[in-house]
Amino acid sequence: MRKIALNAIRQPANLSIDSNLMREAKGLDVNVSRAAEAGIAEAVAAEKTRLWKLENRATMDAWNDYIDKAGIPLEEYRQF
């Protein structure tokens, strides 16, 4: 999980949030800005991972094909 810098420069943003959820969050003293920032950071990380997998799919497929045909390199030295 990505750590959010407490001293980062913040940018104001307008968000539309379910009013019941907002009321509940306020009642529980949830810092809505930090919670939103954490959720956005998680979404950004997930999208970066998804894109990396798409961009590197051919390489991963080629490596998997190699392993299927030739086996794991140095497999005879594995201790497990």
Rosetta constraint file for C-alpha pairs under 8 A:
AtomPair CA 1 CA 42 HARMONIC 7.36 0.50
AtomPair CA 2 CA 41 HARMONIC 7.08 0.50
AtomPair CA 2 CA 42 HARMONIC 7.39 0.50
AtomPair CA 4 CA 38 HARMONIC 7.19 0.50
AtomPair CA 17 CA 21 HARMONIC 7.25 0.50
AtomPair CA 17 CA 22 HARMONIC 6.61 0.50
AtomPair CA 18 CA 22 HARMONIC 6.22 0.50
AtomPair CA 19 CA 23 HARMONIC 6.10 0.50
AtomPair CA 20 CA 24 HARMONIC 6.18 0.50
AtomPair CA 21 CA 25 HARMONIC 6.06 0.50
AtomPair CA 22 CA 26 HARMONIC 6.16 0.50
AtomPair CA 22 CA 32 HARMONIC 7.95 0.50
AtomPair CA 23 CA 27 HARMONIC 6.15 0.50
AtomPair CA 24 CA 28 HARMONIC 6.27 0.50
AtomPair CA 25 CA 29 HARMONIC 6.17 0.50
AtomPair CA 25 CA 30 HARMONIC 5.08 0.50
AtomPair CA 25 CA 31 HARMONIC 7.76 0.50
AtomPair CA 25 CA 32 HARMONIC 7.01 0.50
AtomPair CA 26 CA 30 HARMONIC 5.86 0.50
AtomPair CA 26 CA 31 HARMONIC 7.81 0.50
AtomPair CA 26 CA 32 HARMONIC 7.79 0.50
AtomPair CA 30 CA 35 HARMONIC 7.43 0.50
AtomPair CA 31 CA 35 HARMONIC 6.10 0.50
AtomPair CA 32 CA 36 HARMONIC 5.93 0.50
AtomPair CA 33 CA 37 HARMONIC 6.09 0.50
AtomPair CA 34 CA 38 HARMONIC 6.07 0.50
AtomPair CA 35 CA 39 HARMONIC 6.20 0.50
AtomPair CA 36 CA 40 HARMONIC 6.09 0.50
AtomPair CA 37 CA 41 HARMONIC 6.04 0.50
AtomPair CA 38 CA 42 HARMONIC 6.17 0.50
AtomPair CA 39 CA 43 HARMONIC 6.22 0.50
AtomPair CA 40 CA 44 HARMONIC 6.09 0.50
AtomPair CA 41 CA 45 HARMONIC 6.18 0.50
AtomPair CA 42 CA 46 HARMONIC 6.18 0.50
AtomPair CA 43 CA 47 HARMONIC 6.16 0.50
AtomPair CA 44 CA 48 HARMONIC 6.14 0.50
AtomPair CA 45 CA 49 HARMONIC 6.20 0.50
AtomPair CA 46 CA 50 HARMONIC 6.19 0.50
AtomPair CA 47 CA 51 HARMONIC 6.11 0.50
AtomPair CA 48 CA 52 HARMONIC 6.04 0.50
AtomPair CA 49 CA 53 HARMONIC 6.22 0.50
AtomPair CA 50 CA 54 HARMONIC 6.37 0.50
AtomPair CA 51 CA 55 HARMONIC 6.09 0.50
AtomPair CA 52 CA 56 HARMONIC 6.02 0.50
AtomPair CA 53 CA 57 HARMONIC 5.64 0.50
AtomPair CA 56 CA 60 HARMONIC 6.28 0.50
AtomPair CA 57 CA 61 HARMONIC 5.97 0.50
AtomPair CA 58 CA 62 HARMONIC 6.06 0.50
AtomPair CA 59 CA 63 HARMONIC 6.15 0.50
AtomPair CA 60 CA 64 HARMONIC 6.13 0.50
AtomPair CA 61 CA 65 HARMONIC 6.10 0.50
AtomPair CA 62 CA 66 HARMONIC 6.19 0.50
AtomPair CA 63 CA 67 HARMONIC 6.25 0.50
AtomPair CA 64 CA 68 HARMONIC 6.15 0.50
AtomPair CA 65 CA 69 HARMONIC 6.24 0.50
AtomPair CA 66 CA 70 HARMONIC 5.75 0.50
AtomPair CA 66 CA 71 HARMONIC 7.24 0.50
AtomPair CA 67 CA 71 HARMONIC 4.51 0.50
AtomPair CA 67 CA 72 HARMONIC 5.50 0.50
AtomPair CA 67 CA 73 HARMONIC 7.96 0.50
AtomPair CA 71 CA 75 HARMONIC 7.55 0.50
AtomPair CA 74 CA 78 HARMONIC 7.20 0.50
